[in-house]
Amino acid sequence: MATWKKVIVSGSSVAELSFAGTGILSGSGAVTAVTDTATIDLTLSAGSISGVVISGSIDQGQLATGAVTTAKLANDAVTSAKIAAGAVVTAAIGDSQVTTAKIADSNVTTAKLADASVTDLKIASSSIQTGHIVNSAVSTAKIADSAITSGKIAAGNVVAASLATDAVETAKIKDANVTTAKIADAAITDVKIASSSIQSGHIVDGAILNADINANAAIAYTKINFAGSTILSGSGAITAVTDSATIDLTNTSGTLSAIIISGSVDQGQLATGAVTTAKIADSAITSGKIAAGNIVNAAVASAAAIAYTKLDFGGSNFVSASSLSSPSQGSAVLTVNGVAGSTIDLGLQTGDSPTFAGLTVTGDLTVNGTTTTLNTSNLVVEDRFVFLNAGSGSVAPIGEGGIIVESGSAGSGTAFFFDSTDQRWGVAYGVASTATSVTAGAFMSTAYVSVANGIAASTAATAAGFDDEGNIAISADGEIYIYS
């Protein structure tokens, strides 16, 4: 009778074995608390165990006085907890064995130090503080070069006499601390003034004379106010003149020559015929600029290719009462001016078998027939779960289905299928491509992973319906059971 049996694998402990009913150990159910390295003498029919030392079973009562020799002690086995207080005497300590790490902090007192034993090498860096130094003991010779930083100088103690000639550099002067009083008369020359630093507010009214203006200054005309001048008679100021305009100031009458103000040329300034083709910018003539009825046939290029959507056939007699209809699938009839033509066979009627170089179906595709053949090198299916055996409920055995991979002779192969009788996945060889039922040659084993510990995992596997021969159950604590 098949039951769940525990699998003992390499590394399992002796406690995993059950001797109940075997007669190997008389009256014993199982060997427990025995280490993996223990030796069991199974040659005694009485079931006694010889040469077995159970881990943790030897206590002080089993040890004879002096039984634990140096050879019995493993390296590093004697810890500080095993040594009694005051048990380590001077004779037990080897020469030079007391290292820095062995001395507790603050335990080397003055009395432990020999006279003159603290040399400069023994003093840690930055360890001598102010309280350790005798007053006036720090002489000039004791101070290292560049050792006196700004933080060491008391406020107000650097006087003029302390400064060397030319010692005060730009970097030493704090921003905004050179006041007017600090600047000597005539000390600010042109090279001392940064570019673009003199603004209007710095110049005294009337201080700029004609001689101060460079001959190439190119002062823009917009900067000049002619109000009250005699340069342009009766004019207040020149306004609304573009930067590219030319002003003739040599004429004492104040006339302006060759000036065209932006936006000032209107229809009145244009002579008849003045706007030639060359004056018109590309794409400047929009439909709104063309008067109705001014585009004649001669104006249309022979290669204009005017789209038919641009043509209005209203009221014309080009085509009337015309239509294209399909009286049946795969046929078409063209009616022109009310006269129907012959029915045209498009080759797509229900009895036709058209061939396409490529076909894309955006809706659902239903194929009714006996065999569907796909002669493709690769088959790509988006569906994650291919639904087989749909609509075959009337064919026995009900609920079975799978796939057949052609192998061996043509038209047959190896089947991987679900056996509804045994409710298991099976494998069979030599199955015909037209087969409607298969007898399994072997079944697939499944692994049921349980959240329960120990033998409870196999109970859970049975409840889930996985109690079939060859199946295994794995408990949460790593035990393995096989149903056989």
Secondary structure, DSSP 8 states (H G I E B T S, - for coil): ---EEE---TT--GGG-B-TTTSSSTT--B--S--TT----TT-TT----S---TT---GGGS-TT-S-GGGS-TT---GGGS-TT---GGGS-TT---GGGS-TT---GGGS-TT---GGGS-TT---GGGS-TT---GGGS-TT---GGGS-TT---GGGS-TT---GGGS-TT---GGGS-TT---GGGS-TT---GGGS-TT---GGGS-TT----GGG---TT-SSSTT-S---S--TT-----S-TT----S---TT---GGGS-TT---GGGS-TT---GGGS-TT---GGGS-TT----GGG---TT--SS-S-EEE-SSTTEEEEEETTEE---EE-S-STT-----S----SS-----SS------S------SS---STT-TTSSSTT-EEEEEE-SSTTEEEEEEEETTTTEEEEEEEEETT-S----SEE---EEE-SS-TTHHHHHHHHTT--STT-EEE-TTS-EEEE-
